[in-house]
Amino acid sequence: MNNFFIILFHTYLSKLKTKSFLVTTVLTALILIALTNIPRIIDFFEKDGEAEKIAVIDESGQLFAPLEQQMLAGDTDVELVEFTGSADEAEEKVEAGDYSGLLQLRMTGENLPAASFKSMSMADSSLVSEIEGSLQQLKTMMASASLNLSQEQLANLYEPVEFERSALAEDAKTEEELSQARGLVYVLLFIIYFSVIMYASMIATEVATEKSSRVMEILISSVSPIKQMFAKILGIGLLSLTQLAVFLIVGYFSVKTNVETMEGGFFEFFGFSNIAGATIAYAVIFFLLGYFLYATLAAFLGSLVSRIEDVQQMITPMTLLVVAGFMIAMFGLGQPEAPFITITSFIPFFTPMIMFLRVGMLNIPLWETSLAIAILTGTIILLAAFGARVYRGGVLMYGKSNSFKDIKTALQLTKKK
């Protein structure tokens, strides 16, 4: 047992000190800080930047003033400047960089505004959308005035239709609760997805590296291959928990610092407040079970190859399983009650993501969650038993071996030992 812990902590500490681990951890933490500070970053650049000047040629002689008022009411960073010269002269000014674009206003036969816009490129769609939106509002006001509609009638015309939605089930979640759950599920699905791929691949590469350097031959003389396999799985598991702990701590304090600015848009749709403790508990459970499932699979697949170059080819089917589960879960975010989602949530290789999606978004019976966890745990035990046998023979296999037919050869070597 002492040898088991020696390998476990050696795997953990050796990976913890690598430059790739440290660089990845620091860069990811910085990305988390940047993402939670997006509103402040945008405000910083907006304060330093100048408003975009648009040259306006008003052919009607009556549209510039009301459009300018409409733009000011919309609190935009666009400044309209009435241009008295010709269109050719304005275009030259735009090409010289004096203006961001040229807006030409005119009246249609129905006495409604129309416009054309010219700029150096068509890439800035937000600028055009702001101008177009203001023109649309101006057109609405002028059309309503021609029809002698009062402000009250106009407000009633554009008032959204009353539409109430309610659930008949007593324990059904509200829209607000679903949005909050959706945010956590969305984030944790990404964490499970990337963690499984990254750390499972790390285990397979670690085993293949030791085989290619012949270190494995020394290890198996003092420690059984089964102990090696589970020591590496737990060692990389501790490494993943260490890295995730750093991300969670950085993310928590970064969100807490910027919680007042995280409103509207993404943050409004994916709420992160008042999250149920059960949802977080299930996230931890399914993350750990998903890790052990794919880590065990990766360990014995890595034992079948002798060259690091063959690792990715060998674990590609495993990676495709993770990708398939993730894509199904993304579909399920919009339709968590779909029969297809319910069925696939009980398939062990998809359970960590899809069953977690269901428990986060829905109030499902406890027996369904318990059954899924039981099936997943049983699969891990069977896979560990089978994987240990393959691993025991696979570590003795050298030469070109990057086919699943080598599993049979590995099992035959295990029987001979």
C-alpha positions as a Markdown table, in Angstrom:
| # | Residue | x | y | z |
|---|---|---|---|---|
| 1 | Met | 0.0 | 0.0 | 0.0 |
| 2 | Asn | 3.0 | 2.3 | 0.6 |
| 3 | Asn | 4.0 | 1.9 | -3.0 |
| 4 | Phe | 0.5 | 2.8 | -4.1 |
| 5 | Phe | 0.6 | 6.1 | -2.3 |
| 6 | Ile | 4.2 | 6.8 | -3.5 |
| 7 | Ile | 3.0 | 6.5 | -7.1 |
| 8 | Leu | -0.1 | 8.5 | -6.3 |
| 9 | Phe | 1.7 | 11.5 | -4.8 |
| 10 | His | 4.5 | 11.2 | -7.4 |
| 11 | Thr | 2.0 | 11.5 | -10.2 |
| 12 | Tyr | 0.2 | 14.4 | -8.5 |
| 13 | Leu | 3.3 | 16.4 | -7.6 |
| 14 | Ser | 5.2 | 15.8 | -10.8 |
| 15 | Lys | 2.2 | 17.1 | -12.9 |
| 16 | Leu | 1.6 | 19.9 | -10.4 |
| 17 | Lys | 5.1 | 21.3 | -11.0 |
| 18 | Thr | 5.1 | 21.1 | -14.8 |
| 19 | Lys | 5.2 | 24.4 | -16.7 |
| 20 | Ser | 2.2 | 23.4 | -18.9 |
| 21 | Phe | 0.0 | 22.9 | -15.8 |
| 22 | Leu | 1.1 | 26.2 | -14.2 |
| 23 | Val | 0.7 | 28.2 | -17.4 |
| 24 | Thr | -2.7 | 26.6 | -18.2 |
| 25 | Thr | -3.9 | 27.4 | -14.6 |
| 26 | Val | -2.7 | 31.0 | -14.7 |
| 27 | Leu | -4.1 | 31.7 | -18.2 |
| 28 | Thr | -7.5 | 30.1 | -17.4 |
| 29 | Ala | -7.7 | 32.1 | -14.1 |
| 30 | Leu | -6.9 | 35.3 | -16.1 |
| 31 | Ile | -9.6 | 34.5 | -18.6 |
| 32 | Leu | -12.1 | 34.0 | -15.8 |
| 33 | Ile | -11.2 | 37.4 | -14.4 |
| 34 | Ala | -11.5 | 39.0 | -17.8 |
| 35 | Leu | -14.9 | 37.5 | -18.5 |
| 36 | Thr | -16.3 | 38.7 | -15.2 |
| 37 | Asn | -14.9 | 42.1 | -15.8 |
| 38 | Ile | -16.2 | 42.5 | -19.4 |
| 39 | Pro | -18.6 | 45.4 | -18.5 |
| 40 | Arg | -15.8 | 47.3 | -16.9 |
| 41 | Ile | -13.4 | 46.6 | -19.7 |
| 42 | Ile | -16.0 | 47.9 | -22.3 |
| 43 | Asp | -16.6 | 51.0 | -20.2 |
| 44 | Phe | -12.9 | 51.7 | -20.0 |
| 45 | Phe | -12.4 | 51.7 | -23.7 |
| 46 | Glu | -15.6 | 53.6 | -24.3 |
| 47 | Lys | -14.5 | 56.4 | -22.0 |
| 48 | Asp | -11.2 | 56.7 | -23.8 |
| 49 | Gly | -12.8 | 56.5 | -27.2 |
| 50 | Glu | -14.4 | 59.3 | -29.1 |
| 51 | Ala | -17.9 | 59.2 | -30.5 |
| 52 | Glu | -18.1 | 58.1 | -34.1 |
| 53 | Lys | -18.9 | 61.0 | -36.4 |
| 54 | Ile | -21.3 | 60.5 | -39.2 |
| 55 | Ala | -21.6 | 63.0 | -42.1 |
| 56 | Val | -25.3 | 63.6 | -42.9 |
| 57 | Ile | -26.6 | 65.1 | -46.1 |
| 58 | Asp | -30.3 | 65.9 | -45.6 |
| 59 | Glu | -31.9 | 66.2 | -49.1 |
| 60 | Ser | -35.3 | 66.7 | -47.5 |
| 61 | Gly | -34.2 | 69.6 | -45.3 |
| 62 | Gln | -36.4 | 68.4 | -42.5 |
| 63 | Leu | -35.1 | 65.1 | -41.3 |
| 64 | Phe | -31.7 | 65.9 | -39.7 |
| 65 | Ala | -33.0 | 67.7 | -36.5 |
| 66 | Pro | -35.6 | 65.0 | -35.5 |
| 67 | Leu | -33.2 | 62.2 | -36.3 |
| 68 | Glu | -30.5 | 63.9 | -34.2 |
| 69 | Gln | -32.9 | 64.2 | -31.3 |
| 70 | Gln | -33.9 | 60.5 | -31.7 |
| 71 | Met | -30.2 | 59.5 | -31.6 |
| 72 | Leu | -29.5 | 61.6 | -28.5 |
| 73 | Ala | -32.5 | 60.0 | -26.8 |
| 74 | Gly | -31.1 | 56.6 | -27.5 |
| 75 | Asp | -27.9 | 57.5 | -25.6 |
| 76 | Thr | -25.6 | 56.2 | -28.4 |
| 77 | Asp | -21.9 | 56.9 | -29.1 |
| 78 | Val | -22.8 | 58.3 | -32.6 |
| 79 | Glu | -22.5 | 62.0 | -33.4 |
| 80 | Leu | -24.4 | 63.2 | -36.4 |
| 81 | Val | -22.8 | 66.2 | -38.3 |
| 82 | Glu | -24.8 | 68.0 | -40.9 |
| 83 | Phe | -22.7 | 68.2 | -44.1 |
| 84 | Thr | -23.3 | 71.1 | -46.4 |
| 85 | Gly | -21.1 | 70.0 | -49.3 |
| 86 | Ser | -21.7 | 67.5 | -52.1 |
| 87 | Ala | -21.9 | 63.7 | -51.7 |
| 88 | Asp | -18.5 | 63.3 | -53.5 |
| 89 | Glu | -16.8 | 65.7 | -51.0 |
| 90 | Ala | -18.4 | 63.8 | -48.1 |
| 91 | Glu | -17.1 | 60.5 | -49.5 |
| 92 | Glu | -13.6 | 62.0 | -49.7 |
| 93 | Lys | -13.9 | 63.0 | -46.0 |
| 94 | Val | -14.9 | 59.4 | -45.1 |
| 95 | Glu | -12.0 | 58.0 | -47.1 |
| 96 | Ala | -9.6 | 60.5 | -45.3 |
| 97 | Gly | -10.9 | 59.2 | -41.9 |
| 98 | Asp | -12.6 | 62.5 | -40.9 |
| 99 | Tyr | -16.0 | 60.7 | -40.7 |
| 100 | Ser | -16.9 | 57.0 | -40.0 |
| 101 | Gly | -19.6 | 57.1 | -42.7 |
| 102 | Leu | -22.0 | 59.1 | -44.9 |
| 103 | Leu | -25.7 | 59.1 | -44.3 |
| 104 | Gln | -28.0 | 60.6 | -47.0 |
| 105 | Leu | -31.6 | 61.3 | -45.9 |
| 106 | Arg | -34.5 | 61.8 | -48.3 |
| 107 | Met | -38.3 | 61.6 | -48.2 |
| 108 | Thr | -40.3 | 59.0 | -50.1 |
| 109 | Gly | -43.5 | 59.6 | -52.1 |
| 110 | Glu | -45.5 | 58.9 | -49.0 |
| 111 | Asn | -43.6 | 61.6 | -47.1 |
| 112 | Leu | -41.8 | 59.0 | -44.9 |
| 113 | Pro | -38.0 | 59.0 | -44.3 |
| 114 | Ala | -35.6 | 56.9 | -46.3 |
| 115 | Ala | -31.8 | 56.8 | -46.2 |
| 116 | Ser | -28.6 | 55.3 | -47.7 |
| 117 | Phe | -25.4 | 54.8 | -45.8 |
| 118 | Lys | -21.8 | 54.6 | -47.1 |
| 119 | Ser | -18.7 | 53.6 | -45.1 |
| 120 | Met | -15.3 | 52.2 | -45.8 |
| 121 | Ser | -16.5 | 48.7 | -45.0 |
| 122 | Met | -19.6 | 46.8 | -44.1 |
| 123 | Ala | -18.1 | 45.1 | -41.0 |
| 124 | Asp | -19.5 | 47.5 | -38.3 |
| 125 | Ser | -23.1 | 46.2 | -38.1 |
| 126 | Ser | -23.7 | 47.7 | -34.7 |
| 127 | Leu | -23.3 | 51.3 | -36.0 |
| 128 | Val | -25.7 | 50.7 | -38.8 |
| 129 | Ser | -28.2 | 49.1 | -36.5 |
| 130 | Glu | -28.2 | 52.1 | -34.2 |
| 131 | Ile | -28.8 | 54.5 | -37.1 |
| 132 | Glu | -31.4 | 52.2 | -38.7 |
| 133 | Gly | -33.2 | 51.8 | -35.4 |
| 134 | Ser | -33.5 | 55.5 | -34.8 |
| 135 | Leu | -34.7 | 56.0 | -38.4 |
| 136 | Gln | -37.4 | 53.4 | -37.8 |
| 137 | Gln | -38.6 | 55.1 | -34.7 |
| 138 | Leu | -38.7 | 58.4 | -36.6 |
| 139 | Lys | -40.7 | 56.8 | -39.4 |
| 140 | Thr | -43.1 | 55.4 | -36.9 |
| 141 | Met | -43.7 | 58.8 | -35.3 |
| 142 | Met | -44.2 | 60.5 | -38.7 |
| 143 | Ala | -46.6 | 57.8 | -39.9 |
| 144 | Ser | -48.6 | 58.0 | -36.7 |
| 145 | Ala | -48.8 | 61.7 | -37.0 |
| 146 | Ser | -50.1 | 61.5 | -40.6 |
| 147 | Leu | -52.8 | 59.1 | -39.3 |
| 148 | Asn | -53.7 | 61.5 | -36.5 |
| 149 | Leu | -52.9 | 58.9 | -33.8 |
| 150 | Ser | -52.5 | 60.1 | -30.3 |
| 151 | Gln | -49.6 | 59.1 | -28.1 |
| 152 | Glu | -51.9 | 56.9 | -26.1 |
| 153 | Gln | -53.1 | 55.1 | -29.2 |
| 154 | Leu | -49.5 | 54.7 | -30.5 |
| 155 | Ala | -48.5 | 53.2 | -27.1 |
| 156 | Asn | -51.3 | 50.7 | -27.2 |
| 157 | Leu | -50.4 | 49.8 | -30.8 |
| 158 | Tyr | -46.9 | 48.8 | -29.8 |
| 159 | Glu | -47.6 | 47.4 | -26.4 |
| 160 | Pro | -46.6 | 43.8 | -26.1 |
| 161 | Val | -49.4 | 41.2 | -26.1 |
| 162 | Glu | -50.4 | 39.9 | -22.6 |
| 163 | Phe | -49.1 | 36.4 | -22.4 |
| 164 | Glu | -49.1 | 34.5 | -19.1 |
| 165 | Arg | -47.4 | 31.2 | -18.7 |
| 166 | Ser | -47.9 | 28.8 | -15.7 |
| 167 | Ala | -47.3 | 25.1 | -14.9 |
| 168 | Leu | -50.0 | 22.7 | -13.6 |
| 169 | Ala | -47.5 | 20.6 | -11.7 |
| 170 | Glu | -47.1 | 21.8 | -8.1 |
| 171 | Asp | -43.4 | 21.2 | -8.0 |
| 172 | Ala | -42.6 | 22.7 | -11.4 |
| 173 | Lys | -39.9 | 25.3 | -11.5 |
| 174 | Thr | -40.7 | 29.0 | -12.3 |
| 175 | Glu | -39.1 | 30.8 | -15.3 |
| 176 | Glu | -36.7 | 32.6 | -12.9 |
| 177 | Glu | -35.7 | 29.3 | -11.3 |
| 178 | Leu | -35.1 | 27.7 | -14.7 |
| 179 | Ser | -32.9 | 30.6 | -15.8 |
| 180 | Gln | -30.8 | 30.3 | -12.6 |
| 181 | Ala | -30.5 | 26.5 | -13.0 |
| 182 | Arg | -29.8 | 26.9 | -16.8 |
| 183 | Gly | -26.8 | 29.2 | -16.0 |
| 184 | Leu | -25.2 | 26.7 | -13.5 |
| 185 | Val | -25.9 | 23.7 | -15.7 |
| 186 | Tyr | -24.5 | 25.5 | -18.8 |
| 187 | Val | -21.2 | 26.4 | -16.9 |
| 188 | Leu | -20.8 | 23.0 | -15.3 |
| 189 | Leu | -21.4 | 21.1 | -18.5 |
| 190 | Phe | -18.5 | 22.9 | -20.0 |
| 191 | Ile | -16.4 | 22.1 | -16.9 |
| 192 | Ile | -17.3 | 18.4 | -17.0 |
| 193 | Tyr | -16.7 | 18.3 | -20.8 |
| 194 | Phe | -13.3 | 19.9 | -20.8 |
| 195 | Ser | -12.1 | 18.3 | -17.6 |
| 196 | Val | -12.9 | 14.8 | -18.8 |
| 197 | Ile | -11.2 | 15.3 | -22.1 |
| 198 | Met | -8.1 | 17.0 | -20.6 |
| 199 | Tyr | -7.5 | 14.8 | -17.6 |
| 200 | Ala | -8.4 | 11.5 | -19.1 |
| 201 | Ser | -6.1 | 12.3 | -22.0 |
| 202 | Met | -3.4 | 13.2 | -19.5 |
| 203 | Ile | -3.7 | 9.8 | -17.9 |
| 204 | Ala | -3.4 | 7.9 | -21.2 |
| 205 | Thr | -0.4 | 10.0 | -22.1 |
| 206 | Glu | 1.3 | 9.4 | -18.8 |
| 207 | Val | 1.0 | 5.7 | -19.2 |
| 208 | Ala | 2.2 | 5.8 | -22.8 |
| 209 | Thr | 5.2 | 8.0 | -21.7 |
| 210 | Glu | 6.3 | 5.6 | -19.1 |
| 211 | Lys | 6.1 | 2.7 | -21.5 |
| 212 | Ser | 8.0 | 4.5 | -24.2 |
| 213 | Ser | 10.8 | 5.4 | -21.8 |
| 214 | Arg | 10.9 | 1.8 | -20.4 |
| 215 | Val | 10.2 | 3.1 | -16.9 |
| 216 | Met | 7.2 | 0.8 | -16.8 |
| 217 | Glu | 9.5 | -2.2 | -16.8 |
| 218 | Ile | 11.1 | -1.0 | -13.5 |
| 219 | Leu | 7.8 | -0.1 | -11.9 |
| 220 | Ile | 6.0 | -3.4 | -12.5 |
| 221 | Ser | 8.9 | -5.2 | -10.8 |
| 222 | Ser | 8.0 | -3.5 | -7.5 |
| 223 | Val | 4.4 | -2.4 | -7.8 |
| 224 | Ser | 1.5 | -4.4 | -9.4 |
| 225 | Pro | 0.1 | -2.9 | -12.6 |
| 226 | Ile | -3.3 | -2.6 | -11.0 |
| 227 | Lys | -2.0 | -0.5 | -8.2 |
| 228 | Gln | -0.2 | 1.7 | -10.8 |
| 229 | Met | -3.4 | 2.2 | -12.7 |
| 230 | Phe | -5.5 | 3.3 | -9.8 |
| 231 | Ala | -2.7 | 5.4 | -8.3 |
| 232 | Lys | -2.4 | 7.3 | -11.6 |
| 233 | Ile | -6.2 | 7.8 | -11.8 |
| 234 | Leu | -6.4 | 9.2 | -8.3 |
| 235 | Gly | -3.2 | 11.2 | -8.7 |
| 236 | Ile | -4.5 | 13.0 | -11.8 |
| 237 | Gly | -7.9 | 13.3 | -10.1 |
| 238 | Leu | -6.3 | 15.2 | -7.2 |
| 239 | Leu | -4.5 | 17.4 | -9.8 |
| 240 | Ser | -7.9 | 18.1 | -11.5 |
| 241 | Leu | -9.5 | 19.0 | -8.1 |
| 242 | Thr | -6.6 | 21.3 | -7.3 |
| 243 | Gln | -6.9 | 23.1 | -10.6 |
| 244 | Leu | -10.7 | 23.4 | -10.4 |
| 245 | Ala | -10.4 | 24.7 | -6.8 |
| 246 | Val | -8.1 | 27.5 | -8.0 |
| 247 | Phe | -10.7 | 28.3 | -10.8 |
| 248 | Leu | -13.6 | 28.3 | -8.4 |
| 249 | Ile | -11.9 | 30.5 | -5.9 |
| 250 | Val | -10.8 | 33.0 | -8.6 |
| 251 | Gly | -14.2 | 32.9 | -10.2 |
| 252 | Tyr | -16.1 | 33.3 | -6.9 |
| 253 | Phe | -14.2 | 36.4 | -5.8 |
| 254 | Ser | -14.2 | 37.9 | -9.3 |
| 255 | Val | -18.0 | 37.5 | -9.6 |
| 256 | Lys | -18.5 | 38.8 | -6.1 |
| 257 | Thr | -16.5 | 41.9 | -6.9 |
| 258 | Asn | -18.4 | 42.6 | -10.1 |
| 259 | Val | -21.9 | 41.3 | -9.3 |
| 260 | Glu | -23.3 | 44.9 | -9.6 |
| 261 | Thr | -22.1 | 45.2 | -13.2 |
| 262 | Met | -23.2 | 41.7 | -14.2 |
| 263 | Glu | -26.7 | 42.7 | -15.4 |
| 264 | Gly | -28.6 | 42.3 | -18.6 |
| 265 | Gly | -27.8 | 40.2 | -21.7 |
| 266 | Phe | -26.1 | 37.0 | -20.8 |
| 267 | Phe | -26.1 | 37.6 | -17.1 |
| 268 | Glu | -29.9 | 38.3 | -17.1 |
| 269 | Phe | -30.7 | 35.2 | -19.0 |
| 270 | Phe | -28.3 | 32.9 | -17.1 |
| 271 | Gly | -28.9 | 33.9 | -13.5 |
| 272 | Phe | -26.4 | 32.7 | -10.9 |
| 273 | Ser | -28.2 | 33.7 | -7.7 |
| 274 | Asn | -30.2 | 31.6 | -5.3 |
| 275 | Ile | -28.9 | 28.3 | -6.6 |
| 276 | Ala | -30.2 | 25.2 | -4.8 |
| 277 | Gly | -27.6 | 23.3 | -2.7 |
| 278 | Ala | -28.9 | 20.0 | -4.2 |
| 279 | Thr | -27.9 | 21.2 | -7.7 |
| 280 | Ile | -24.4 | 21.9 | -6.6 |
| 281 | Ala | -24.2 | 18.6 | -4.8 |
| 282 | Tyr | -25.3 | 16.7 | -7.9 |
| 283 | Ala | -22.7 | 18.7 | -9.9 |
| 284 | Val | -19.9 | 17.4 | -7.7 |
| 285 | Ile | -21.3 | 13.8 | -7.7 |
| 286 | Phe | -21.6 | 13.6 | -11.5 |
| 287 | Phe | -18.3 | 15.4 | -12.1 |
| 288 | Leu | -16.5 | 12.8 | -9.9 |
| 289 | Leu | -18.3 | 9.8 | -11.4 |
| 290 | Gly | -17.8 | 11.1 | -14.9 |
| 291 | Tyr | -14.1 | 11.6 | -14.2 |
| 292 | Phe | -13.6 | 8.1 | -12.8 |
| 293 | Leu | -15.5 | 6.5 | -15.7 |
| 294 | Tyr | -13.5 | 8.1 | -18.5 |
| 295 | Ala | -10.2 | 8.1 | -16.5 |
| 296 | Thr | -10.5 | 4.3 | -16.1 |
| 297 | Leu | -11.2 | 3.9 | -19.8 |
| 298 | Ala | -8.3 | 6.2 | -20.7 |
| 299 | Ala | -5.8 | 4.4 | -18.4 |
| 300 | Phe | -6.3 | 1.0 | -20.0 |
| 301 | Leu | -6.4 | 2.4 | -23.5 |
| 302 | Gly | -3.2 | 4.2 | -22.8 |
| 303 | Ser | -1.6 | 1.0 | -21.7 |
| 304 | Leu | -2.1 | -0.5 | -25.2 |
| 305 | Val | 0.2 | 1.9 | -27.0 |
| 306 | Ser | 4.0 | 2.2 | -26.8 |
| 307 | Arg | 4.4 | 5.6 | -28.5 |
| 308 | Ile | 3.0 | 8.9 | -27.3 |
| 309 | Glu | 2.1 | 9.6 | -31.0 |
| 310 | Asp | -0.5 | 6.8 | -30.9 |
| 311 | Val | -2.3 | 8.0 | -27.8 |
| 312 | Gln | -4.7 | 10.4 | -29.5 |
| 313 | Gln | -5.7 | 7.8 | -32.1 |
| 314 | Met | -6.4 | 5.2 | -29.4 |
| 315 | Ile | -8.5 | 7.5 | -27.3 |
| 316 | Thr | -10.4 | 9.1 | -30.2 |
| 317 | Pro | -13.5 | 6.9 | -29.7 |
| 318 | Met | -13.6 | 7.9 | -26.0 |
| 319 | Thr | -13.3 | 11.5 | -26.9 |
| 320 | Leu | -16.2 | 11.1 | -29.4 |
| 321 | Leu | -18.4 | 9.7 | -26.6 |
| 322 | Val | -17.7 | 12.8 | -24.5 |
| 323 | Val | -18.4 | 15.1 | -27.5 |
| 324 | Ala | -21.7 | 13.2 | -28.2 |
| 325 | Gly | -22.8 | 13.5 | -24.6 |
| 326 | Phe | -22.0 | 17.2 | -24.6 |
| 327 | Met | -23.9 | 17.9 | -27.8 |
| 328 | Ile | -26.9 | 16.0 | -26.6 |
| 329 | Ala | -26.8 | 18.1 | -23.3 |
| 330 | Met | -26.6 | 21.3 | -25.3 |
| 331 | Phe | -29.8 | 20.3 | -27.1 |
| 332 | Gly | -31.4 | 19.3 | -23.8 |
| 333 | Leu | -30.9 | 22.8 | -22.4 |
| 334 | Gly | -33.8 | 24.0 | -24.5 |
| 335 | Gln | -35.9 | 20.8 | -24.2 |
| 336 | Pro | -34.9 | 19.0 | -21.0 |
| 337 | Glu | -38.2 | 17.0 | -21.0 |
| 338 | Ala | -37.7 | 15.5 | -24.4 |
| 339 | Pro | -38.0 | 11.6 | -24.4 |
| 340 | Phe | -34.6 | 11.4 | -26.2 |
| 341 | Ile | -33.0 | 13.3 | -23.3 |
| 342 | Thr | -34.6 | 11.1 | -20.7 |
| 343 | Ile | -33.5 | 7.9 | -22.4 |
| 344 | Thr | -29.9 | 9.0 | -23.0 |
| 345 | Ser | -29.6 | 10.2 | -19.4 |
| 346 | Phe | -29.5 | 6.5 | -18.3 |
| 347 | Ile | -26.7 | 5.5 | -20.8 |
| 348 | Pro | -23.6 | 5.4 | -18.5 |
| 349 | Phe | -21.2 | 7.3 | -20.9 |
| 350 | Phe | -23.8 | 10.1 | -21.2 |
| 351 | Thr | -25.2 | 10.1 | -17.7 |
| 352 | Pro | -22.6 | 12.6 | -16.1 |
| 353 | Met | -23.7 | 15.4 | -18.3 |
| 354 | Ile | -27.3 | 14.6 | -19.3 |
| 355 | Met | -28.7 | 13.3 | -16.0 |
| 356 | Phe | -27.1 | 16.3 | -14.3 |
| 357 | Leu | -28.8 | 18.5 | -16.9 |
| 358 | Arg | -32.2 | 16.9 | -15.9 |
| 359 | Val | -31.7 | 17.2 | -12.2 |
| 360 | Gly | -30.6 | 20.8 | -12.6 |
| 361 | Met | -33.5 | 21.9 | -14.9 |
| 362 | Leu | -36.3 | 19.6 | -13.7 |
| 363 | Asn | -37.8 | 18.2 | -10.6 |
| 364 | Ile | -37.4 | 14.5 | -11.4 |
| 365 | Pro | -38.2 | 11.6 | -9.0 |
| 366 | Leu | -35.4 | 10.6 | -6.7 |
| 367 | Trp | -35.5 | 7.0 | -8.0 |
| 368 | Glu | -34.5 | 8.2 | -11.5 |
| 369 | Thr | -31.4 | 10.0 | -10.1 |
| 370 | Ser | -30.6 | 7.0 | -7.8 |
| 371 | Leu | -30.9 | 4.5 | -10.7 |
| 372 | Ala | -28.7 | 6.6 | -13.0 |
| 373 | Ile | -26.0 | 6.9 | -10.3 |
| 374 | Ala | -26.3 | 3.2 | -9.5 |
| 375 | Ile | -25.9 | 2.3 | -13.2 |
| 376 | Leu | -23.0 | 4.7 | -13.6 |
| 377 | Thr | -21.2 | 3.4 | -10.5 |
| 378 | Gly | -21.8 | -0.2 | -11.6 |
| 379 | Thr | -20.3 | 0.6 | -15.0 |
| 380 | Ile | -17.3 | 2.2 | -13.4 |
| 381 | Ile | -16.7 | -1.0 | -11.3 |
| 382 | Leu | -17.1 | -3.3 | -14.2 |
| 383 | Leu | -14.9 | -1.1 | -16.4 |
| 384 | Ala | -12.3 | -0.9 | -13.6 |
| 385 | Ala | -12.2 | -4.7 | -13.3 |
| 386 | Phe | -11.9 | -5.2 | -17.0 |
| 387 | Gly | -9.6 | -2.3 | -17.4 |
| 388 | Ala | -7.3 | -3.6 | -14.7 |
| 389 | Arg | -6.9 | -6.9 | -16.5 |
| 390 | Val | -6.2 | -5.1 | -19.8 |
| 391 | Tyr | -3.8 | -2.7 | -18.2 |
| 392 | Arg | -1.9 | -5.6 | -16.5 |
| 393 | Gly | -1.2 | -7.2 | -19.8 |
| 394 | Gly | -1.1 | -4.0 | -21.9 |
| 395 | Val | 1.9 | -2.5 | -20.0 |
| 396 | Leu | 4.0 | -5.5 | -21.2 |
| 397 | Met | 3.1 | -4.9 | -24.8 |
| 398 | Tyr | 5.6 | -3.1 | -27.0 |
| 399 | Gly | 5.9 | -2.3 | -30.6 |
| 400 | Lys | 3.3 | -0.8 | -32.9 |
| 401 | Ser | 0.0 | -1.2 | -31.2 |
| 402 | Asn | -2.8 | 1.2 | -31.9 |
| 403 | Ser | -5.8 | -1.1 | -32.6 |
| 404 | Phe | -8.5 | -2.3 | -30.3 |
| 405 | Lys | -7.6 | -5.8 | -31.4 |
| 406 | Asp | -4.7 | -5.4 | -29.0 |
| 407 | Ile | -7.2 | -5.7 | -26.1 |
| 408 | Lys | -7.4 | -9.4 | -26.7 |
| 409 | Thr | -3.6 | -9.7 | -26.8 |
| 410 | Ala | -3.4 | -7.8 | -23.5 |
| 411 | Leu | -6.0 | -10.1 | -21.9 |
| 412 | Gln | -4.0 | -13.2 | -23.0 |
| 413 | Leu | -0.8 | -11.8 | -21.5 |
| 414 | Thr | -2.7 | -11.2 | -18.2 |
| 415 | Lys | -3.7 | -14.9 | -18.1 |
| 416 | Lys | -0.1 | -16.0 | -18.6 |
| 417 | Lys | 1.1 | -14.0 | -15.6 |
